[in-house]
Amino acid sequence: MSEIVNCLIIGSGPAGFTAAIYAARANLSPVLYEGVLPGGQLTTTAEIENFPGYPDGISGSDMMEDLRKQAARFGTDIRFGVVTEADLKGDLKRVVVDGEKEVLAKTVIIATGASAKYLGLPDEAKYAGEGVSACATCDGFFYRKKTVAVVGGGDTACADALYLAGLCKKVYLVVRKPFLRASKIMQERTLNHENIEVLFEHEVIGLDGDNGVAGASLLIRRGQPDEAKGHIDIDGLFLAIGHQPNTKVFAGQIDLDAEGYIKTENGSPLTNLPGVFAAGDVADPVYRQAITAAASGCKAALEAERFLLTKE
């Protein structure tokens, strides 16, 4: 038998939990499904220094646990589960969780976030769990006193490199372009760290090793008239090259941009479907910050409340 709810929130990052806090305080009796990664991508961040209210910083996992407790305190029904099917058209939006449970919702807030991208090399699958990772803070502990490489040139890549530099003997930062895209302060910290060597205009094209990753083959463009090859000895490779929005289950019924992010109206959480709202990184290819995700979660809950009032 199907369950009918006023407000269904899909996802449990800053956007999802903030939406839950606001929806619960508005007596919408929200139901929130946490998804594959309870707490969202922020739980993989070692320390957050730029979220207002935490002058000494806080770990991502601790922040998300605080948000979770706050959402639960006001009555949010927080559940484990992954949405595997969705029909978001009509007055009642039909969602199937874990291929079994059917939920009918008057409003839906999509806050499914985005997942890390990989290079697409066959060796990434070959060495999955044996030297290849997309989460430095999750797996860095296993590389204490070892040598690793981080792929990417943005804030995330620099943050990962700096985190690993505190654990590892040496960190290579492999950057395709001749410059870093990271913020100035992150560039300065990375370039001035004694344990980090930045390899500009290099690309990882392969991995090797008999019992896990032992080295990486590189394509070198810098200072070469023709493309040249190189090699570095490493014990692990960390990917920090961007994210893919988690919208596959919604494709074909909600408007998405070319990269798969949910399209919203003029900075609001409104989508092309009445009663369906998007919040957080799933609809934000530009800022992708915890604070902007939380703000959009607030907006989504307020819009859901307004939508329900129009139906009374």
SEMI-879007 format. One line per 8 residues: number of its first residue (from 1); for each residue x, y, z of C-alpha. Coordinates in steps of 0.2 Angstrom, whole numbers. Layout:
% SEMI-879007
NUM) X Y Z ~ ...
This chain:
% SEMI-879007
1) 0 0 0 ~ 7 17 -5 ~ 11 30 8 ~ 5 48 5 ~ 16 62 12 ~ 15 81 11 ~ 34 84 8 ~ 47 71 2
9) 65 76 3 ~ 77 66 -7 ~ 95 68 -1 ~ 103 72 15 ~ 117 85 12 ~ 116 103 18 ~ 102 107 6 ~ 92 92 11
17) 93 94 30 ~ 91 112 29 ~ 75 110 19 ~ 69 97 32 ~ 72 109 46 ~ 61 122 38 ~ 48 110 32 ~ 47 102 49
25) 45 119 58 ~ 31 123 45 ~ 22 107 51 ~ 24 99 34 ~ 29 82 42 ~ 43 80 30 ~ 50 63 25 ~ 68 63 21
33) 77 48 12 ~ 96 50 15 ~ 102 41 -1 ~ 118 32 -5 ~ 129 43 6 ~ 120 49 22 ~ 126 67 25 ~ 131 70 7
41) 148 74 0 ~ 152 86 14 ~ 155 71 26 ~ 171 67 16 ~ 178 84 20 ~ 190 84 34 ~ 188 102 40 ~ 177 116 35
49) 183 134 39 ~ 171 145 28 ~ 154 140 35 ~ 147 154 46 ~ 145 150 65 ~ 161 139 66 ~ 175 151 70 ~ 187 137 74
57) 181 126 59 ~ 172 109 60 ~ 173 93 51 ~ 161 89 38 ~ 154 74 46 ~ 152 83 63 ~ 142 97 54 ~ 131 85 45
65) 127 76 61 ~ 122 93 69 ~ 111 96 54 ~ 103 79 55 ~ 100 81 74 ~ 92 98 71 ~ 80 91 57 ~ 75 76 68
73) 72 87 83 ~ 58 96 74 ~ 50 80 68 ~ 58 76 51 ~ 55 57 47 ~ 73 53 42 ~ 75 36 33 ~ 89 26 25
81) 85 22 7 ~ 89 26 -11 ~ 76 32 -24 ~ 76 20 -38 ~ 61 26 -48 ~ 52 42 -50 ~ 37 49 -59 ~ 36 67 -54
89) 21 72 -65 ~ 3 74 -58 ~ -4 80 -42 ~ 4 66 -32 ~ 22 62 -37 ~ 26 44 -36 ~ 43 38 -30 ~ 50 21 -27
97) 63 18 -14 ~ 75 3 -15 ~ 65 -4 -29 ~ 51 -9 -16 ~ 42 5 -6 ~ 31 17 -15 ~ 29 34 -8 ~ 16 47 -15
105) 21 65 -12 ~ 12 81 -13 ~ 28 90 -15 ~ 46 84 -18 ~ 62 93 -14 ~ 77 85 -24 ~ 93 87 -15 ~ 103 72 -22
113) 119 82 -24 ~ 133 77 -36 ~ 146 63 -37 ~ 164 63 -40 ~ 170 61 -58 ~ 184 49 -64 ~ 196 50 -79 ~ 188 35 -88
121) 204 25 -88 ~ 202 6 -88 ~ 215 6 -74 ~ 204 15 -62 ~ 192 1 -62 ~ 206 -12 -61 ~ 214 -3 -45 ~ 197 2 -37
129) 200 0 -19 ~ 218 -5 -22 ~ 225 13 -24 ~ 212 23 -33 ~ 201 34 -23 ~ 190 50 -26 ~ 189 54 -7 ~ 206 59 1
137) 198 62 18 ~ 190 44 17 ~ 206 35 12 ~ 221 46 16 ~ 224 37 32 ~ 230 22 23 ~ 244 31 14 ~ 253 38 29
145) 271 40 25 ~ 268 35 7 ~ 269 44 -9 ~ 252 49 -18 ~ 246 59 -33 ~ 231 70 -34 ~ 223 74 -51 ~ 215 91 -53
153) 218 110 -52 ~ 203 117 -43 ~ 200 121 -24 ~ 195 103 -21 ~ 211 96 -28 ~ 222 108 -18 ~ 212 105 -2 ~ 215 86 -5
161) 233 89 -9 ~ 235 99 7 ~ 226 86 18 ~ 237 72 11 ~ 253 82 13 ~ 250 81 31 ~ 249 62 31 ~ 260 57 16
169) 279 58 13 ~ 276 66 -4 ~ 261 72 -14 ~ 261 75 -33 ~ 247 87 -39 ~ 244 83 -58 ~ 237 97 -67 ~ 232 97 -86
177) 233 116 -88 ~ 248 127 -85 ~ 239 135 -70 ~ 228 131 -55 ~ 210 136 -55 ~ 209 136 -36 ~ 206 152 -26 ~ 222 162 -22
185) 224 157 -4 ~ 222 138 -9 ~ 235 141 -23 ~ 247 149 -11 ~ 246 135 2 ~ 248 122 -11 ~ 262 130 -21 ~ 272 134 -5
193) 270 117 4 ~ 286 107 5 ~ 278 90 3 ~ 268 95 -13 ~ 275 95 -31 ~ 264 102 -44 ~ 266 95 -61 ~ 258 107 -73
201) 253 102 -91 ~ 253 83 -86 ~ 240 70 -88 ~ 238 53 -80 ~ 236 40 -94 ~ 239 24 -85 ~ 243 15 -69 ~ 254 0 -65
209) 257 -11 -50 ~ 256 -30 -46 ~ 248 -28 -29 ~ 239 -11 -30 ~ 245 5 -38 ~ 264 7 -38 ~ 265 20 -52 ~ 257 31 -64
217) 261 35 -83 ~ 260 53 -88 ~ 258 62 -104 ~ 269 78 -103 ~ 265 93 -113 ~ 275 106 -104 ~ 290 112 -114 ~ 289 98 -126
225) 289 101 -145 ~ 279 84 -146 ~ 269 75 -133 ~ 281 65 -121 ~ 278 52 -109 ~ 284 51 -91 ~ 282 40 -75 ~ 280 43 -56
233) 281 31 -42 ~ 266 32 -31 ~ 256 21 -19 ~ 239 29 -22 ~ 230 40 -35 ~ 216 52 -29 ~ 204 60 -41 ~ 198 78 -39
241) 192 83 -56 ~ 174 88 -53 ~ 157 81 -50 ~ 142 73 -60 ~ 125 78 -53 ~ 115 64 -47 ~ 99 66 -58 ~ 99 50 -68
249) 83 43 -60 ~ 74 60 -65 ~ 80 61 -83 ~ 67 63 -96 ~ 54 71 -85 ~ 62 86 -77 ~ 72 99 -87 ~ 91 96 -86
257) 105 106 -93 ~ 119 99 -104 ~ 129 92 -90 ~ 114 85 -81 ~ 111 98 -68 ~ 92 102 -64 ~ 87 118 -72 ~ 78 131 -60
265) 69 147 -63 ~ 79 163 -60 ~ 89 157 -45 ~ 74 150 -36 ~ 72 131 -32 ~ 57 131 -45 ~ 58 117 -58 ~ 48 115 -74
273) 36 103 -64 ~ 24 110 -52 ~ 27 105 -34 ~ 45 99 -38 ~ 59 109 -31 ~ 78 107 -33 ~ 91 112 -20 ~ 110 111 -17
281) 123 105 -29 ~ 111 95 -40 ~ 105 112 -47 ~ 121 122 -44 ~ 136 119 -57 ~ 144 136 -52 ~ 145 139 -33 ~ 144 121 -25
289) 147 127 -7 ~ 139 121 9 ~ 132 138 13 ~ 124 140 -4 ~ 117 123 -3 ~ 109 126 14 ~ 102 143 8 ~ 94 134 -7
297) 87 121 4 ~ 78 134 14 ~ 71 142 -1 ~ 65 125 -7 ~ 55 122 9 ~ 47 139 9 ~ 42 136 -9 ~ 35 119 -5
305) 25 127 10 ~ 18 140 -2 ~ 13 127 -15 ~ 4 117 -3 ~ -6 132 4 ~ -12 136 -14 ~ -19 118 -14 ~ -30 120 2
